[in-house]
Amino acid sequence: MSIELANGQLGRVNDIGNGYPGLIVVGLTAGIDHPLDAAKLYASVEKVEEVFDFSGKDSLKEAIQNYFLESLGKPVYLMPVAAYAGATPADYKAYFSTKLQAMQNGSSDRVRFVGLVGMILDGNPAISEAMLAGQSAAEELVKDYKPVSIYFSVKYASDLDDLTEATYNRCGALIDDSGVYLGLLMGRLARIPVQRNIGRVKDGSVSVLDAKIGVEPVESSLATVTVVYGKKYICLRTYPGKAGYYFTDDPLAAPATDDYSQISLRRVIDKVIMVAYGVYVEQVNDEILISSDGTIPPAVVKDLQGLIENAINKQMTNNGEISSVSAFIDHQQDVVGTGKLEIAVGIVPVGYTKEIIVKLGFENPNTSK
């Protein structure tokens, strides 16, 4: 007698996860068995320090230490690269394109957010040129289903460009004169789910004992923090009565009207991209039955819609990463003539309590009699 177990009957899908962080460490020399422009996974700061020589590079070391402290030990892909030596926006684009592609190659395309450690953007031309180049390089990777967002350290100045009308919705700018806070940002992203705001107070303060904006302590610079935050920069802040420092919010360099102007929304939609790709790549060059009138039969439509809805529900809705998902296929589209099938997927994100207003007042119980 033999018993055969049927498999593939539960409709399970591979969970693509939230992606890995990547640290491109600018100015770090090659390490032991770790050449320049190669990405490798590290699970502890101790292992990183065994491989690389940080002599005279204290800020790079501190940024990486901050990452592991804030991430609570989450692994990270690290890639040492030579310092940027270009002079034009085109040089920036070539630099970022090469580095991001190398990061994805070394991580088997698993990196979803990258921090540029050791590159502190100083002055408005440098900020805009670097972010434009970073956005362009990231958009090229999306075409190959390798979505990624990029985070820069920026030196504080009173005349920083206003990013509220910028179009860099895959780029974030962190006020970080020393270059070490970027490790905190990347670590926080590594340990929270995709829909979570980095500024969520319930997740606790970040792993630093003091913080500055420019040369001034954050706790005495609330007005400055407010102005910088209004320009769509990420920075640290304090709350009265609470110890420690927190991220103000999770803005990207894009206007509020952009659906992907927040890190959390960008991470959610990037995960949806990868789930959808994983589902529908299996359907490429597959046969689709067509009715005599040239339309797609209702049963086929329902099946194709269900594939993506089920996958996203299992990997995201059930985890509280989105509120709901719905898919729509126009059954009248000409699949026979075009060889294309268009599927509209609608995602309802979670909401965020950006500001809480509590109305207080005295009440006289006698007035209600």
N, C-alpha and C positions, 0 to 999 in steps of 0.2 A: 504494500500500500504506500502511496506517496501523497503528500499534502503540498499543494501549491498555494502560495500566498499572493493574492492580487495586490498590486501596488498602483498608486496614482489615482485612487478612488475618492480621496478626501478633498480634492480641490485645493490642496495647499500650494503655496507659492514660496519661492526663495525670498527671504527678507533681505533687501539690499542694505538695510541699516541706514545710519545717518551720515556715513562717510567719515573719512579720517581727516585730521588736521595735518597741515604741512608747514614746516618752518624753513623758509629760504634764508640762510644765514649769510648775509653779505659781508665779505671781508674775512671770513673764517678759512684758514688754509686747510688743505687736504689732511685727513686723519689716517690712522692706521687701518689699512684695507678699506678706506673710504675716500675715493678720489673726488675732485671737484665735479660739480654738476651731476652728481649721482645721488638719488634719494634712497635712504634706507630707514627702516623702522626701528625706533628705540623705545624701550619700555621703562627706562629709568634714567635719571640725571647722572647717576653713578656710571652707567655704561657709556653715556655720552662723554663724560670726563675721562674715561679710560682711553677713548679713541682720539679725542682732539686735544690740542695744546691751546689753552686759553691765556697764555702768558701775554700780558699787555692788552687783553681784550675782555676786561672785566664786565663791561656792559652786555656783551654777547652772552657771557656765562650767566649773568644775573637774569637776563631775559629768559633763557632756557630753564634756569632754576625756577623762575616764577611760573613758567608753563606747567611744570610737573607739580608744583605746590597747588596751583589753582585747579588743575585738571584732576587732582586726586590720583595721580599716577596713570592717567590714560596714555596709551602709546601714541607716538607722533612720528611722522616721516620728516626726517631732517636732511637738508641738502646744503652743503657748503658751496659758495660761489664767489668768484672774484668780484671786487667792487665795480660798480658801474662807472664806466669811463667815457660815456658818450657825450655828445654836445647838442644834439638836436632831438626833436620829438620822434623822428624816425628811428634814432638810435635807441630811445626808450622802448619803442614798440618791439624792435628786434630783440632787445635784451629780455623783456618780459615774456615774449612769445617763446623764446628758447628755453628760459628757465621754467616756465609753467609746463611746457611740453615735457621737459626732462623730469619734472616732479611727477607728472601723471604716468610717464613711462616706468619710472622706478617704483611706483605704487600700484601698478596694474590698474590705473585709472580709478583708484579708490579715494583720492583726496578731493574734498569738497570745499575746503576753505584754507587759504594760505596767508601766512603772515610774513612780511618782509622785515626780518630782524636785521638791524645794523644799517638800515637805510632810513635816515631821518630827513624828511622833506622840509626844506627851509625856504620860505618865500613863495609868493603866489605863482610865478611862472613854473617853478619846479613842481608844485602841488598839482596844478592843472595838467601839465604835460605828462607827469607820471600817471595820474589817474586816467587820463584819456588813453594812454598807451596800455595801461592795465586792463581797462574796459575792453579795448579792441582785442587784446590777446585772449581775454576770457571768453568773449563772444565767438571767437574762432573755435575754441575748444567745445563750446556748446553744440556746434554743428556736428561734432563727432561724438555726441552724447557723453561729454566729459565736463559737466557743469562745475564751475568753481567760482568762488568769490575771493577778493583780495583785500588785505588790510595793511594800511600804511601808518607809520609813526610820523607825526607832524609837529614841528616846532611851533610853540605858541607865539603869536604876534597880535597886536591890537588891530591890525589891518588885514587879517586873514580874509581870503575870498569867501563870499557867501555862496554856499553850495546848494542852496534851496532850489536853484534853477539849473543845476548841473544835470548831466544825463549819464552819470556813472553808477547805475544801479547794481553793479557787481563790485563796487569799491567802497570801502569804509576808511575814514580818516580819524585816527586817534590822537588826541593831544598828548604828546609823549616826548618831551625834550630830551630825556635821558635814553630813550629807546628800550627801556626795560618793562614798561607797562604793557607793551604788545604781547609779551608772554602771558600776562594775566588775562588779556582779552581772548587769546587763543585757547588758553586753558579753560576759561569759563565756557566757551563755545563747545569744547570737547566733552564736557561733562553734563551738559544740559540737552534735553531733547530739541528737535528742530524748531518747534513752535514756541519755545521759551524765550522770553526777552532777557537779555543779559543783565538788565537793570532790575530784575525781580528781587525785591527786598527779602522775600522768604528764603531765597537761596543763600543768604548771608553776605557779609562783606567780603571784599577781595583780600588776597593774601599779602598785604603790605601794611607796615606800621605807620608810614607817613606818605603823603602824596602832595605833589605841587602842580600848579598850572602856571607854566612859565617858571618864575623864580619864587612865586608866592605860595604859601600853604593853601591847599584847597579849602580848608574850613573857614578861612578868612577872605575867600574870593568868590562868594556866591554870586555876586553881580557879574563877574567875569565868566563864571560857569554858565550863567543864564544866556549871556550874549553868544558865547561859543556854541552852546547847544542849539540856539536859534539859527545858527548858520549851518547846521547839520554835521557838526563834528561830534565824535564820541569823546567823552571825558569823564573823569571821576568826580564824585560829589559826596557830601555828607548829609545826614538827616538829623535835625535837632533831637536830642535824647537817645540817639542810637550811636553806638561805637563803630568805628571803622569807616571804610570808603566803599562806595557803590558806583556802578556805571549809571550815567544819567538816563540812558535809553539806548536803543539800537538802530540809529539812523544810518542809512547809506547815502551816498552823494547824489541824491535825486529828489525831485519835488514830491510833496505829499500826494499829489494827484497820480503819481506813478504807483501802480499796484505792487511794485517790488522795491519800495523805498525804505523798507526796514529789513534788518538782517533776518529776523524770524520769518518774515514772509518770503524772502529770497530762499532761505534754507528749505522751507516747506515746498515751494514750487520746484526747486531742484530735485528734491526727493521724489516728487510726483513725476518729473521727467524720467527719472531712472526706473521707477516702477512701471510707467507706461511703456518705456522701451523694452523692459524685460518681458512684458506681457505680449506686446504686438510684434516683436522681432520674430516670434515663433510663427506668426501668421503670414510673413512675407513669402510671396509666390505660392501661397495656398489657394485652393479652389474655393470659389463662392458661388453657390447656386443662385441663378437669376430667374425670376418669374417670366412668363411669356410676354408680359408687357414691359420688360426691361428693368423692373424695379427689384430691390432686394427683398426677399420674403420676410415677413414679420418674425418668424422663428429664428432666422439667421441674424437679423438685427438685434433681437433680444439676447441671443447668445454672445455676440461680439460686445454689446454694451455690458453684459454681465461680467465678462472677463476682466475688464478694467475696474469696474465698480467693486467686484469681490476682492481683487488684489489690493486696491487702495484702502478699502475698509479693513482688511486684515492687517495691513502693515501700518496704517496711519489713523484712521477713524477710531478703531478699537483701542488705540494707545493714547487717545486724546490729542493727537497732533493736528487734526482738522475737525471741523464740526460735521461735515457731510460731503458726499461726492455724488455726482450724477453724470451719466454719459448720454449723448444723443447722436444718432446716426440718421441722416436724411436718406430714407429708403429709395428716393427717386434719383439719387446721384448715379451718373453713368460710369459704373465700374468697368463694364465691357469695353467702352470706347477709350477710357483714359488709363485703365490699369491702376487707378488710385482709389483708395477708400478713405474718406475723411470722417473723423470721429471727434466730436466736441465733448470735452470733459470739463465740467464745472466743479470748482472746489469752493466750499464755504469755510473760510478760516475761523480760528478761534478769535474771540474778542480780547481786548486788553484794557485794564483799568489804569489808564495813563494818569488820571487825576481823580481823586476821591474828594467829594465835597460833603461835609457833614453839617447839616443845619441844626444849630442848638438854640435853645431859648428856655426861659422859665415858664411854667404853667401853673395857674391858680385853679385848683379843683373846684373852688366855689363858683367860678364863672360859668361852669358847665351845668350848674343845677338849674 
